[in-house]
Amino acid sequence: MLAKRIIPCLDVQDGRVVKGTKFVDLRDAGDPVEVAALYDREGADELTFLDITASHEGRGIILEVVRRTAEQVFMPLTVGGGIRTVQDIRDLLNAGADKVSINTAAVRNVAFVSEASDRFGSQCIVVAIDAKRVSGEGPARWEVFTHGGRRPAGMDALEWGETVQAHGAGEILLTSMDCDGTKNGYDLELTRRMSDRLQIPVIASGGAGSLDHLADVFERGRADAALAASIFHYRELSIRQVKTFLRARGVPVRL
Amino acid sequence: MIAITDYGMGNLRSVQKALERLGARAVITGEATVLREADKVVLPGVGAFKDAMAELDARGLVPALREAARDKPFLGICLGLQLLFTESEEGGLHPGLDVLAGRIVRFPSASPSGGEKLKVPHMGWNSLRFQGGSPLFSGLSNGVHAYFVHSYYAQPGDASVVTAWTDYGVTFASAVMRPPVYATQFHPEKSQAVGLRMLENFINL
């Protein structure tokens, strides 16, 4: 049986791990390669690096981080953040990444998703969707945001998921902007609606704060994978602890 | 020396890094002469079947790969497993290396038994049910998980070549062998300790 995946995410800035709450208020917390090796030992199913380096000059640093990580960690590695061109993707894959996650560049030009998946295969193209719940009357809706959640894209998140799937995305990394950083749990309704609607796997992100939240996102949100940062990063929960709990709840995991 | 076949498809570096980590000398090569000189050959790859065969053909690697698959330990990984078979249904019917009899087919998008919708690609960690005794799996216990990413799978003409089965809506051949040929649908180079053990077993063949 296919196991549900637990994916720790490291926000990396200028080669160092940081984690923001709602994308501001960053705290420095170490060497990404060391943290990656620790998660590898603990039984993480994959790793994600989100490069939040702002300056263009600093962009080369992530390649070195990926290179060093891939030398000692033998599990799937996804890198996202600031990917604009086919050459950016090629550089990351050559450095040792297995997948790249594209957000703003896909919103700007959806043909970039097709181009990337034609060139490198859809298995390595993850489209990241930052979604925010639209308040108001009527059935629940979510809108797509870009630029770290600051800019509305004027699109419906579920429809956008379908669009990028049609353009060759291999997976969706779905972040709830409402839940991210709150530790109050994933947006289960958003996750479930997206997962039910799409044929490709959905990775839920944003809001993990407890063991129950992780069980809920698989059982009720029907996520294929769950991404979390701070709970693992600050050692509130270990990956093994999460997986042991999930197995006891009947969620298939790899232990 | 282990030759990792480079035909412009997929990430070869991770296979090389894993083999090097285990102490082997591994070179990435697109040259038929290097494949002929190598002690062992690895055929990795991700992407479309037809494009892969076209690339192998364009680089003149098909005869050398067929020879290698007859003469020396040979490891096919993911698309590299699929290419070993007679033909694939991916994007129309296309001939493969025909080292093993069988066809590559796509996962059904719904489980035949009804029930939950199946996501395609089959992506993530799934368990292996070993059949027979493959030296590749020496030291590993039945039921270990390995990392998969694929939308198509092999239906071998001869089920006795299957060394591991995996369930994903259907039960499919996740590893096959006909010495000196070994092949896995999953990625040992991405399967942490379990995968490294398989690569070590391959190095020691």
Interface residues (C-beta under 8 A of the other chain):
Chain A: M1 L2 A3 K4 R5 D40 D45 A70 E71 Q72 F74 M75 P76 L93 N94 G96 D98 F120 G121 S122 Q123 C124 G170 E171 D196 L198 Q199 I200 P201 D224 A225 R254
Chain B: G10 N11 R13 S14 K17 A18 R21 V46 G47 A48 S109 K117 K119 V120 P121 H122 M123 G124 W125 N126 S127 H145 Y147 V149 H150 D167 Y168 E189 K190 S191 Q192 G195 L196
